[in-house]
Structures are given as C-alpha cells and as structure tokens.
Amino acid sequence: MKRVLLTGGTGFIGRHALAPLLARGFEVHALSRGREPGATGESVVWHDLDLRDAQATEAVVHEIRASHLLHLAWYTEHGKFWDSPENLDWVAASALLVRAFREAGGERAVLAGTCAEYDWSGDCCDERTPLRPDTLYGASKDALRRLYGAYCRSTGLSGAWGRIFFTFGPGEQPTRVVAAVARALLAGEPVPCSSGRQFRDFLYVEDVADAFAALVAGDVTGPVDIGSGDEIALRDVLLRLERLAGREGLVRLGEAIERPEPARIVADSERLRRDVGWQPGHTLDDALERTLGWWRSESAATSSRAVS
C-alpha cells in the first residue's frame, strides 16, 4: 500500500489534504503537535510531533516508513512570518525531515514553496521569472528548494516543489484579507479598503490541497506553480464577496491607505494542468460562497457558545 507522511495535518491546507490523499489510495499518517499519537480520524493515523525536535523527528519518520511525503508544515503566523527568524528553524527542520524520510526508504517527496520566491518587481510569474525573494520567508523557502533539489539529484529521490500563491477558504486565519472582509460583511460592518487594483491569483483551499495530492500521486518533478493561472483585481474579489453576502455598499474602495505592493502576481499553471493533469474543481464565485457559508456557521457557533 502507498503510505504518505503528511506534515501540518491540522494546518490551513493540510486539513483539506486528508480527503484527496485518501481518495487517491494512500494510507495517511499525519503529523501535528497536540494530537494523541496513534489517534485516528477520517481513517488517518495521527502522530504528535514537533518537527524542530530532530531526534524525535528521525524516530517517528523511521517508525512510519512512508513511501511518500507531503511537507506543508511551516511557521505562518499572519503579519509575522515574512521576516521571522523562525523561518531559519524551519529550513533546518525541513532538510532533516527529507533526509530522514529518504534514509527510511522514502521514494517521493513533495514540499510546499511560495510565490514569494519570485522577483515581484515585474510581471510574475512563469519559468522565465527570476527567483529573487525580498523577504526572509521567501529567501528561506528558496534556500530549502535549492538544498532539496540537490539532495534529490544526489540520492535519486523523486521530488516536486509546489509554489503556493493566494489561498483562501474555510479555516483561514481571520485577519487575512478574504477572511477579514467576509467576517465584516456578515457582521454588517463597513470595510475600508485600498483601491484594490493589484492583480492576484486566488485559489480555493480545497483546490490547493487537491493539487498537492495530485502532485504527490504523480511523477512530475521540480517546481510547479499551485495557482489558477487566472488574474483578477483584488477589488473585484471584494466586490464579489459583497454581492454574494448581500451587503452592497459596505466595501469602501479607496478609503484605506495605499501600501506599496506588486502590481501583478499570477501563477503560470501550465505545468499543473498539462503535466500533472489537474485543474480547479471550484469557480471563484462558488469558492467565495462556500467561504462565506463557513464563516456564517462559525459566527453562529460562537454566538451559541456565548449564550450557553
């Protein structure tokens, strides 16, 4: 049986990766801090592990002896991760994880990268875009990619690197843009925004997770952009949210301070579609509607707990 080791199993993307991995016939072993070792849920075997503990990581990886690895865990606290020194800890922990996985007989590993590895000063992104990260987070991911690529070449490990763009959906940190605006709209609160003229590539979290599962199950190697390949102005995303929430007039474009941001960050999805054979399962409107529904349920559950 194919056995996959999933890190970050309770994270934003990781929790949505469980079902598509199981659907592709994997026996799933998921790592997460705070889960009881050996506990099961959704036919998943959980292991309580802090990947920054090198000795414990080696022991658990050799115990599981997975054939495949999907490494999603990283430090991602919103507003802090861009320049946190913790990025350096995760480079070291990730390198050790991959080595332990290979030495335990692992055959294929897929690691999560970021669009922040690219040079954002021009039109991003395709295979011709220079890799010129401008943050410690982006530089750390790029450094890991280089180490990982060299290790794959020297050991024969089959490896792919999925660069994530702009993910949204259920379970997102509430201060991120789509989540924050959705919550404000559902509460009937006005949302002061910038002009929102920057173009981005948004992809629903369930689709991101499914794309990673497809990458794990396939044999494509090297970097692959994990995005829709479709550009949309941020203002259009927010106005669609407003319309779907039935709260017209609450998104106040141009009322917030304009921050210096790249004009366009859009994935090149050709390898994902052509080589991996994958495409999104949700339209943008469907994904935004599902996201609103999830936050509506969360709000109702919070209110119910407060009353009781």
C-alpha positions in Angstrom: 0.0 0.0 0.0 1.1 3.6 -0.7 1.8 5.3 2.6 2.1 9.1 2.8 3.5 11.1 5.6 1.7 14.5 5.8 3.2 17.3 7.9 1.0 20.2 9.0 -2.0 17.9 9.1 -4.2 20.3 11.1 -3.0 23.4 9.2 -5.0 25.6 6.8 -4.1 23.5 3.7 -3.1 20.2 5.5 -6.6 19.6 7.0 -8.0 19.8 3.5 -5.4 17.5 2.0 -6.5 14.4 4.1 -9.6 13.6 1.9 -7.9 13.8 -1.5 -4.9 11.8 -0.3 -7.2 9.1 1.0 -9.2 9.2 -2.3 -6.0 8.5 -4.2 -5.4 5.3 -2.2 -2.9 6.5 0.3 -2.6 5.2 3.9 -2.3 8.6 5.6 0.0 9.3 8.6 -0.3 12.9 9.7 1.9 14.9 11.9 0.7 17.6 14.2 1.6 19.0 17.6 -1.0 18.2 20.3 -2.6 15.2 18.6 -2.6 12.0 20.6 -0.1 9.5 19.0 -2.0 6.7 17.2 -5.3 8.5 17.3 -7.4 8.1 14.3 -9.8 10.3 12.4 -11.1 10.1 8.9 -9.0 6.9 8.6 -5.9 8.9 9.3 -3.2 7.9 11.8 -2.0 10.9 13.8 1.4 11.4 15.4 2.1 14.2 17.9 5.5 15.7 16.8 7.3 19.0 16.8 9.4 18.8 13.6 12.0 21.1 15.2 12.9 18.3 17.6 15.5 16.5 15.4 15.8 13.3 17.4 12.0 12.8 17.7 11.6 13.5 14.0 14.1 10.9 13.0 12.5 8.3 15.3 8.9 8.9 14.1 9.8 9.0 10.4 11.7 5.7 10.7 8.8 4.2 12.6 6.3 5.2 9.9 8.5 4.3 6.9 6.3 6.1 4.4 6.7 5.7 0.7 5.6 9.4 0.0 6.0 12.7 1.9 3.9 15.8 1.6 5.5 18.5 3.7 3.3 21.5 4.4 4.3 22.5 7.9 5.9 25.9 8.4 5.7 29.0 10.6 2.8 31.0 9.1 1.6 33.4 11.8 -0.1 36.2 9.8 1.7 39.5 9.9 4.8 38.0 11.4 6.0 35.2 9.2 7.5 37.4 6.5 10.7 38.3 8.5 10.6 36.0 11.5 13.8 34.2 12.4 11.7 31.1 12.9 11.9 30.7 9.1 15.6 29.6 9.6 14.5 27.0 12.1 12.1 25.6 9.5 14.8 25.3 6.8 16.9 23.2 9.1 13.9 21.1 10.3 12.7 20.5 6.8 16.1 19.5 5.5 16.4 16.9 8.3 12.9 15.7 7.6 13.6 15.0 4.0 16.9 13.2 4.8 15.2 11.0 7.5 12.4 10.2 5.0 14.8 9.1 2.3 17.0 7.1 4.7 13.9 5.3 5.9 13.1 4.2 2.4 11.0 7.1 1.1 10.5 7.2 -2.6 8.8 10.5 -3.5 8.5 13.8 -1.6 6.5 17.0 -2.4 7.4 20.2 -0.5 5.4 23.4 -0.3 7.1 26.5 -1.6 5.8 30.0 -2.2 5.3 32.6 -4.9 7.4 34.9 -2.6 10.4 33.1 -4.1 9.9 35.1 -7.3 11.1 38.6 -8.2 7.9 40.6 -7.7 9.2 43.8 -9.4 7.9 42.7 -12.8 5.1 40.6 -14.3 5.0 37.5 -12.2 5.2 34.6 -12.8 6.4 32.0 -15.2 9.5 29.9 -15.8 11.4 33.0 -17.1 10.7 35.0 -13.9 13.9 35.4 -11.8 14.0 33.9 -8.3 14.7 36.9 -6.2 12.9 36.8 -2.9 12.6 40.1 -1.0 11.7 38.6 2.5 13.3 36.2 4.9 10.3 33.9 4.4 10.8 33.8 0.6 14.6 33.5 0.9 14.2 30.6 3.3 11.8 28.7 1.1 14.1 29.3 -1.9 17.1 28.1 0.1 15.3 25.0 1.1 14.3 24.4 -2.5 17.9 24.5 -3.6 19.1 22.2 -0.9 16.2 19.8 -1.6 16.8 19.8 -5.4 20.4 19.0 -4.9 19.6 16.2 -2.4 17.1 14.7 -4.8 19.6 14.7 -7.6 22.3 13.1 -5.4 20.1 10.4 -3.9 17.6 9.6 -6.7 14.7 10.8 -4.6 11.7 11.8 -6.8 10.8 15.3 -5.7 8.5 18.1 -6.6 8.1 21.7 -5.2 4.7 23.2 -5.2 4.7 27.0 -5.1 1.6 28.4 -3.4 0.0 31.6 -4.5 -3.1 33.2 -2.8 -5.1 30.7 -0.9 -8.5 31.3 0.8 -11.3 29.3 2.3 -12.6 27.6 5.5 -10.1 27.6 8.3 -8.1 30.6 7.1 -6.6 33.0 9.7 -9.3 35.5 10.3 -7.1 38.5 9.7 -6.2 37.6 6.2 -7.9 39.7 3.5 -10.7 37.4 2.2 -11.5 36.1 5.7 -11.4 39.6 7.3 -13.7 41.1 4.6 -16.1 38.1 4.7 -16.4 38.4 8.5 -17.0 42.1 8.4 -19.6 41.8 5.7 -21.5 39.1 7.5 -21.5 41.4 10.6 -22.9 44.3 8.5 -19.8 46.3 9.2 -18.2 48.7 6.6 -14.9 47.7 5.2 -12.4 50.5 4.3 -10.1 49.1 1.5 -7.4 50.4 -0.7 -8.2 50.9 -4.4 -7.6 47.1 -4.8 -6.2 47.5 -8.3 -3.4 44.9 -7.8 -3.9 41.7 -9.7 -3.6 38.4 -7.9 -4.1 34.7 -8.4 -6.7 33.3 -5.9 -7.3 29.6 -5.4 -9.7 27.9 -3.0 -8.0 25.9 -0.3 -9.7 22.6 -1.2 -8.4 23.0 -4.7 -4.9 23.8 -3.4 -4.9 20.7 -1.2 -6.2 18.6 -4.1 -3.5 19.9 -6.4 -0.8 18.9 -3.9 -2.4 15.4 -3.5 -2.3 15.0 -7.3 1.3 16.1 -7.3 2.2 13.5 -4.6 0.4 10.8 -6.5 2.1 11.7 -9.8 5.7 11.6 -11.1 6.3 15.2 -12.1 9.5 16.6 -10.7 10.8 20.1 -10.0 8.9 23.4 -9.3 5.2 23.6 -10.1 3.1 26.7 -9.5 0.0 25.9 -7.5 -2.5 28.5 -8.7 -5.4 29.0 -11.0 -3.4 30.8 -13.7 -6.2 33.4 -13.8 -5.6 37.0 -12.8 -8.2 39.1 -11.0 -8.1 42.5 -9.4 -8.4 42.4 -5.6 -11.2 44.9 -5.8 -13.2 42.5 -8.0 -12.8 39.7 -5.4 -14.0 42.0 -2.6 -17.0 43.3 -4.6 -18.0 39.7 -5.5 -17.9 38.9 -1.8 -20.0 41.9 -1.1 -22.6 40.9 -3.7 -22.7 37.2 -2.5 -23.1 38.3 1.1 -26.0 40.6 0.1 -24.3 43.6 1.7 -23.9 46.1 -1.2 -22.2 49.3 -0.2 -20.1 48.1 2.7 -16.8 47.6 0.7 -15.4 51.1 0.7 -12.7 51.1 -2.0 -10.1 53.9 -1.8 -10.7 54.7 1.9 -7.7 52.8 3.2 -4.0 53.8 2.8 -2.4 52.5 -0.3 0.6 50.4 0.5 3.4 49.7 -2.0 2.6 46.3 -3.4 3.5 44.4 -6.6 1.0 45.2 -9.4 0.6 41.6 -10.6 1.3 38.2 -9.0 -0.2 35.4 -11.1 0.7 31.8 -11.4 1.8 30.0 -14.6 -0.5 27.0 -14.3 0.7 25.3 -17.5 2.7 22.5 -15.8 -0.1 21.9 -13.2 -2.6 21.4 -16.0 -0.5 19.8 -18.7 2.0 17.7 -16.8 0.1 16.9 -13.6 -3.3 16.7 -15.4 -5.0 18.8 -12.7 -7.4 21.7 -12.8 -9.5 23.5 -10.2 -12.8 22.0 -9.1 -14.4 25.2 -8.0 -15.2 28.5 -9.7 -14.3 31.7 -7.9 -17.9 32.6 -7.1 -18.6 29.0 -5.8 -15.5 29.2 -3.6 -16.3 32.6 -2.2 -19.9 31.4 -1.5 -18.5 28.4 0.4 -16.2 30.6 2.3 -19.0 32.9 3.3 -21.1 30.0 4.4 -18.3 28.6 6.6 -17.7 32.0 8.3 -21.5 32.3 8.8 -21.5 28.9 10.5 -18.5 29.9 12.7 -20.3 33.1 13.7 -23.5 31.2 14.6 -21.5 28.6 16.6 -19.6 31.3 18.5 -22.9 33.0 19.4 -24.4 29.8 20.6 -21.4 29.1 22.8 -21.6 32.6 24.2 -25.3 32.2 25.1 -24.8 28.8 26.7 
